[in-house]
């Protein structure tokens, strides 16, 4: 047995008081979970401590909290490891972010998480006519969606999503990962409609800033950001959906600039996003209005010297040898007969990317 100090974030909306921290000392073996520590504190010291839990086996996702500032499942985090990761030896537990707090460590997932899950039509829309017995799905298709199917709806990715902090209307990583589960399923009859809906929504797939926070947060290896990138590839490369948010063209501009210069040329990014890859693209009438609306962003970039007027006419680029190496990567990827979809949930090894 060992002693562990838990610092719990307490909040009771009925009291009218602000949230505060409260410490309790528990005695358990180091391999026991943080959830067991919280339940011991609740049993011994204060029965009013609010914590949501169920299976205690990292399956139901109910006990999602932030431990030492990081989202995790309380039942899946050992007390000994949590103590080692803390700054002062005290295990700090608080409710997840980006969702309203109901009480103490319990957040209102209905108000945010489940609302967004329903937004993506989380059920299969079968093709017609429905077969008499069953659909036979190719193994490779089921392997493709297995990663997104592993989600236990714990909300950890939602808790740490930086895009949702900036734009609370963003559909979010959990819901979009769920969306790919059906877009990647050959039995679904609405692939184009689903992708067009998510691409046209200003809070949809192109609202993700690919910060990787959701990948780090997920306790099940779902990698929600990877599923969002898959949705983008399906929308742009497979269905050629040119969305009103300019997301598809913006991504194409990134790809073409790195291919040409070996790195991103910020001065050319907006013109190429709105006009195209040709030298005179920035002067297209169709691009003028969009560029004019971006003047505040351009002015801010100039003031912060993220771009300079000289870069418009003489952009930075890698040395010729390095540009050749970058182009070789493009030639290798674009020369393949079909696109490779990497699924780390199945392979389990980053080295398989090589």
C-alpha positions as CSV (number, residue, x, y, z in Angstrom):
1,X,0.0,0.0,0.0
2,X,1.1,3.6,-0.6
3,X,-0.3,7.0,0.0
4,X,-1.4,9.3,-2.9
5,X,-2.7,12.8,-2.7
6,X,-5.5,13.6,-5.1
7,X,-6.2,17.3,-5.9
8,X,-9.8,17.3,-7.2
9,X,-11.5,20.2,-9.0
10,X,-14.8,20.7,-7.3
11,X,-17.8,22.6,-8.6
12,X,-21.4,22.7,-7.4
13,X,-23.6,24.8,-9.5
14,X,-26.4,24.9,-6.9
15,X,-24.1,26.6,-4.4
16,X,-23.4,29.6,-6.6
17,X,-19.7,29.4,-5.6
18,X,-16.8,29.4,-8.1
19,X,-14.9,26.1,-8.7
20,X,-12.2,25.3,-6.3
21,X,-9.5,22.7,-5.6
22,X,-9.8,20.1,-2.8
23,X,-7.1,17.6,-1.7
24,X,-7.6,14.1,-0.3
25,X,-5.1,11.4,0.7
26,X,-5.9,7.8,-0.3
27,X,-4.1,4.5,0.5
28,X,-3.9,2.0,-2.4
29,X,-1.4,0.0,-4.4
30,X,0.4,2.0,-7.1
31,X,-1.1,-0.3,-9.8
32,X,-4.6,0.6,-8.8
33,X,-6.4,3.2,-10.9
34,X,-7.0,6.9,-10.3
35,X,-10.7,6.1,-10.5
36,X,-10.3,3.8,-7.5
37,X,-8.5,6.5,-5.7
38,X,-11.4,9.0,-6.3
39,X,-14.0,6.4,-5.2
40,X,-12.0,5.8,-2.0
41,X,-11.9,9.5,-1.3
42,X,-15.7,9.7,-2.0
43,X,-16.4,6.8,0.3
44,X,-14.1,7.9,3.2
45,X,-14.1,11.7,3.2
46,X,-16.9,13.3,1.0
47,X,-19.8,11.4,-0.5
48,X,-20.7,14.5,-2.5
49,X,-17.7,14.1,-4.9
50,X,-19.2,13.8,-8.4
51,X,-17.6,11.3,-10.8
52,X,-19.2,9.4,-13.7
53,X,-18.1,5.8,-14.1
54,X,-19.4,2.4,-15.1
55,X,-17.3,-0.5,-16.5
56,X,-13.9,0.2,-14.8
57,X,-12.3,-1.6,-17.8
58,X,-11.6,1.2,-20.3
59,X,-14.5,0.1,-22.4
60,X,-17.5,2.3,-21.7
61,X,-15.6,5.7,-21.8
62,X,-17.7,7.1,-18.9
63,X,-14.8,8.1,-16.6
64,X,-13.1,10.5,-19.0
65,X,-11.3,13.3,-17.0
66,X,-8.2,15.4,-17.2
67,X,-5.3,14.0,-15.1
68,X,-2.4,16.3,-14.6
69,X,-3.7,18.5,-17.4
70,X,-4.1,15.6,-19.9
71,X,-7.3,13.9,-20.9
72,X,-7.5,10.2,-20.0
73,X,-9.7,7.5,-18.6
74,X,-9.6,7.5,-14.8
75,X,-10.0,3.7,-14.7
76,X,-7.1,3.2,-17.2
77,X,-4.5,5.4,-15.4
78,X,-2.4,3.9,-12.6
79,X,-1.9,6.0,-9.5
80,X,1.8,5.3,-9.5
81,X,2.3,6.5,-13.1
82,X,0.0,9.5,-12.6
83,X,2.1,10.5,-9.6
84,X,5.3,10.3,-11.6
85,X,3.9,12.5,-14.3
86,X,2.8,15.2,-11.8
87,X,4.9,18.2,-11.1
88,X,4.7,18.1,-7.3
89,X,3.7,14.5,-6.6
90,X,0.1,15.5,-6.3
91,X,-2.3,13.9,-8.8
92,X,-4.5,16.6,-10.2
93,X,-7.9,15.6,-11.5
94,X,-10.3,18.0,-13.3
95,X,-13.3,17.7,-15.7
96,X,-12.8,17.5,-19.4
97,X,-12.7,20.7,-21.5
98,X,-14.9,22.1,-24.2
99,X,-18.0,20.9,-22.4
100,X,-20.2,22.5,-19.7
101,X,-19.5,21.1,-16.2
102,X,-22.5,19.6,-14.4
103,X,-20.8,18.9,-11.1
104,X,-17.2,18.4,-10.1
105,X,-15.7,15.9,-12.6
106,X,-19.0,15.3,-14.5
107,X,-19.5,17.2,-17.8
108,X,-22.6,17.6,-19.9
109,X,-21.7,15.4,-22.9
110,X,-25.3,15.7,-24.2
111,X,-24.9,19.4,-24.8
112,X,-21.7,19.0,-27.0
113,X,-20.5,15.5,-27.7
114,X,-23.7,13.7,-28.4
115,X,-25.2,16.7,-30.2
116,X,-22.4,16.6,-32.7
117,X,-22.4,12.8,-33.1
118,X,-26.1,13.1,-34.1
119,X,-25.1,15.8,-36.6
120,X,-23.2,13.4,-38.8
121,X,-26.1,10.9,-39.2
122,X,-24.4,8.1,-37.2
123,X,-26.1,5.1,-38.8
124,X,-25.9,3.2,-42.1
125,X,-28.1,4.3,-45.0
126,X,-28.4,1.0,-46.9
127,X,-28.2,0.7,-50.7
128,X,-31.3,-0.4,-52.5
129,X,-32.6,-2.9,-53.2
130,X,-31.8,-4.5,-49.8
131,X,-30.4,-8.1,-50.3
132,X,-32.6,-10.9,-49.1
133,X,-30.0,-12.2,-46.6
134,X,-26.9,-10.1,-46.0
135,X,-24.2,-7.9,-47.5
136,X,-20.8,-9.5,-48.1
137,X,-18.3,-6.8,-47.3
138,X,-14.7,-7.2,-48.6
139,X,-12.2,-7.7,-45.8
140,X,-10.1,-4.7,-46.8
141,X,-13.1,-2.4,-46.5
142,X,-13.7,-3.5,-42.9
143,X,-10.0,-3.1,-42.0
144,X,-10.3,0.4,-43.3
145,X,-13.1,1.4,-40.9
146,X,-11.9,-0.6,-37.9
147,X,-9.9,2.2,-36.5
148,X,-12.9,4.6,-36.4
149,X,-15.1,1.8,-35.0
150,X,-12.7,1.5,-32.0
151,X,-14.1,4.8,-30.6
152,X,-15.7,4.3,-27.1
153,X,-17.2,7.9,-27.1
154,X,-15.3,9.0,-24.1
155,X,-14.9,12.6,-25.3
156,X,-11.2,12.8,-24.6
157,X,-10.5,14.2,-28.1
158,X,-13.3,16.7,-27.8
159,X,-11.9,17.8,-24.5
160,X,-8.5,18.8,-26.0
161,X,-9.6,19.9,-29.5
162,X,-8.0,23.4,-30.1
163,X,-10.4,24.0,-33.1
164,X,-13.4,23.7,-30.8
165,X,-11.9,26.1,-28.3
166,X,-11.7,28.7,-31.1
167,X,-15.0,27.6,-32.9
168,X,-17.4,25.8,-30.5
169,X,-19.6,25.1,-33.6
170,X,-16.8,22.9,-35.1
171,X,-18.3,19.4,-35.6
172,X,-15.4,18.0,-33.7
173,X,-13.0,15.1,-33.9
174,X,-15.2,12.4,-32.4
175,X,-18.1,13.1,-34.6
176,X,-16.0,13.3,-37.8
177,X,-14.2,10.1,-36.9
178,X,-17.7,8.5,-36.6
179,X,-18.6,10.0,-40.0
180,X,-15.7,8.2,-41.6
181,X,-17.0,4.9,-40.2
182,X,-19.9,5.2,-42.7
183,X,-18.1,7.0,-45.5
184,X,-15.6,4.1,-45.6
185,X,-18.3,1.4,-45.5
186,X,-19.3,0.2,-49.0
187,X,-22.8,-0.7,-47.7
188,X,-23.7,2.9,-47.2
189,X,-25.6,4.6,-50.1
190,X,-24.9,8.3,-49.2
191,X,-21.1,8.7,-49.5
192,X,-21.2,11.7,-51.8
193,X,-24.1,13.3,-49.9
194,X,-22.3,12.9,-46.5
195,X,-19.0,14.3,-47.8
196,X,-20.6,17.2,-49.6
197,X,-22.5,18.1,-46.4
198,X,-19.4,18.0,-44.3
199,X,-17.3,19.9,-46.9
200,X,-19.8,22.6,-47.4
201,X,-20.4,23.2,-43.6
202,X,-18.1,26.0,-42.5
203,X,-17.7,24.1,-39.2
204,X,-17.0,20.8,-41.0
205,X,-13.9,18.8,-42.2
206,X,-12.0,21.9,-43.3
207,X,-12.4,23.6,-39.9
208,X,-9.8,21.2,-38.4
209,X,-6.4,22.8,-38.0
210,X,-4.5,19.4,-37.7
211,X,-2.9,20.2,-34.4
212,X,-2.7,16.5,-33.5
213,X,-4.2,17.1,-30.0
214,X,-7.0,14.6,-30.6
215,X,-4.5,11.9,-31.6
216,X,-2.5,12.4,-28.4
217,X,-5.7,12.4,-26.3
218,X,-7.4,9.3,-27.7
219,X,-6.9,6.3,-25.3
220,X,-7.9,3.8,-28.0
221,X,-5.7,4.8,-31.0
222,X,-8.6,6.0,-33.1
223,X,-6.5,9.0,-34.3
224,X,-9.6,11.2,-35.1
225,X,-7.5,13.7,-37.1
226,X,-6.4,10.9,-39.4
227,X,-10.1,10.1,-40.1
228,X,-10.7,13.8,-40.8
229,X,-7.9,13.7,-43.3
230,X,-9.4,10.6,-44.9
231,X,-12.7,12.4,-45.2
232,X,-10.9,15.3,-47.0
233,X,-9.1,12.9,-49.4
234,X,-12.4,11.2,-50.2
235,X,-14.2,14.6,-50.8
236,X,-11.4,16.2,-52.9
237,X,-9.6,13.4,-54.6
238,X,-12.4,10.8,-55.1
239,X,-15.5,12.9,-55.4
240,X,-13.9,16.2,-56.6
241,X,-16.1,18.3,-54.3
242,X,-15.2,22.0,-54.6
243,X,-16.6,23.4,-51.4
244,X,-17.8,27.0,-50.8
245,X,-15.3,27.2,-47.9
246,X,-12.4,26.9,-50.4
247,X,-11.0,24.0,-48.3
248,X,-10.2,21.7,-51.2
249,X,-8.5,24.4,-53.2
250,X,-6.6,25.6,-50.1
251,X,-5.2,22.1,-49.5
252,X,-4.3,21.8,-53.2
253,X,-2.4,25.1,-52.9
254,X,-0.3,23.7,-50.0
255,X,0.5,20.6,-52.0
256,X,1.5,22.5,-55.2
257,X,3.6,25.1,-53.4
258,X,5.7,22.5,-51.5
259,X,6.1,20.6,-54.7
260,X,7.4,23.7,-56.5
261,X,9.5,25.3,-53.8
262,X,10.2,22.5,-51.4
263,X,8.5,24.6,-48.6
264,X,5.4,26.7,-48.1
265,X,5.4,30.1,-49.8
266,X,3.0,32.1,-47.6
267,X,2.8,35.0,-50.1
268,X,1.4,32.7,-52.8
269,X,-0.9,30.6,-50.5
270,X,-4.0,32.8,-50.7
271,X,-3.7,33.7,-54.5
272,X,-3.3,30.0,-55.3
273,X,-6.1,29.0,-53.0
274,X,-8.5,31.3,-54.7
275,X,-7.2,31.5,-58.2
276,X,-5.1,28.4,-59.1
277,X,-1.6,27.4,-59.9
278,X,-0.9,29.6,-62.9
279,X,1.3,32.8,-62.6
280,X,-1.7,35.0,-63.4
281,X,-4.1,33.2,-61.1
282,X,-4.0,36.0,-58.5
283,X,-5.4,38.4,-61.1
284,X,-8.5,36.3,-62.0
285,X,-11.8,38.2,-61.4
286,X,-13.1,35.2,-59.5
287,X,-10.2,35.5,-57.1
288,X,-10.3,39.3,-56.6
289,X,-13.3,39.3,-54.2
290,X,-11.9,36.5,-52.1
291,X,-8.5,38.1,-51.9
292,X,-10.1,41.4,-50.9
293,X,-12.0,39.8,-48.1
294,X,-8.6,38.4,-46.9
295,X,-7.0,41.8,-46.7
296,X,-7.1,41.9,-42.8
297,X,-5.3,38.6,-42.6
298,X,-2.8,39.7,-45.2
299,X,-2.2,43.0,-43.3
300,X,-1.6,41.1,-40.1
301,X,0.8,38.8,-41.8
302,X,2.8,41.7,-43.1
303,X,2.9,43.5,-39.8
304,X,4.2,40.4,-38.1
305,X,6.6,39.8,-40.9
306,X,5.3,36.4,-41.6
307,X,5.4,37.5,-45.2
308,X,7.2,40.4,-46.9
309,X,6.4,42.2,-50.1
310,X,9.7,40.9,-51.5
311,X,8.6,37.4,-51.0
312,X,5.8,37.9,-53.6
313,X,8.3,38.5,-56.4
314,X,11.3,36.5,-55.0
315,X,9.9,33.6,-52.9
316,X,12.1,31.5,-50.6
317,X,12.9,28.1,-51.9
318,X,15.1,25.1,-50.9
319,X,18.3,24.5,-52.8
320,X,17.9,22.7,-56.1
321,X,19.2,19.3,-54.7
322,X,16.7,19.4,-51.8
323,X,13.8,20.4,-54.1
324,X,14.7,17.4,-56.3
325,X,14.5,15.2,-53.2
326,X,11.1,16.6,-52.3
327,X,9.9,16.2,-55.9
328,X,11.0,12.5,-55.7
329,X,8.6,12.0,-52.9
330,X,5.8,13.5,-54.9
331,X,6.7,11.3,-57.9
332,X,6.7,8.2,-55.7
333,X,3.3,8.9,-54.2
334,X,1.6,10.2,-57.3
335,X,3.0,7.4,-59.4
336,X,1.2,4.7,-57.5
337,X,-1.7,2.9,-59.2
338,X,-3.9,3.4,-56.1
339,X,-3.8,5.4,-53.0
340,X,-2.4,3.7,-49.9
341,X,-4.5,4.1,-46.7
342,X,-2.4,3.5,-43.6
343,X,-4.3,2.2,-40.6
344,X,-2.1,2.2,-37.4
345,X,-4.9,0.5,-35.4
346,X,-4.4,-2.6,-37.5
347,X,-0.6,-2.5,-38.1
348,X,0.3,-1.0,-34.7
349,X,3.6,0.2,-36.0
350,X,4.6,3.6,-37.4
351,X,7.4,1.9,-39.3
352,X,4.9,0.5,-41.6
353,X,4.6,3.9,-43.2
354,X,8.1,3.5,-44.6
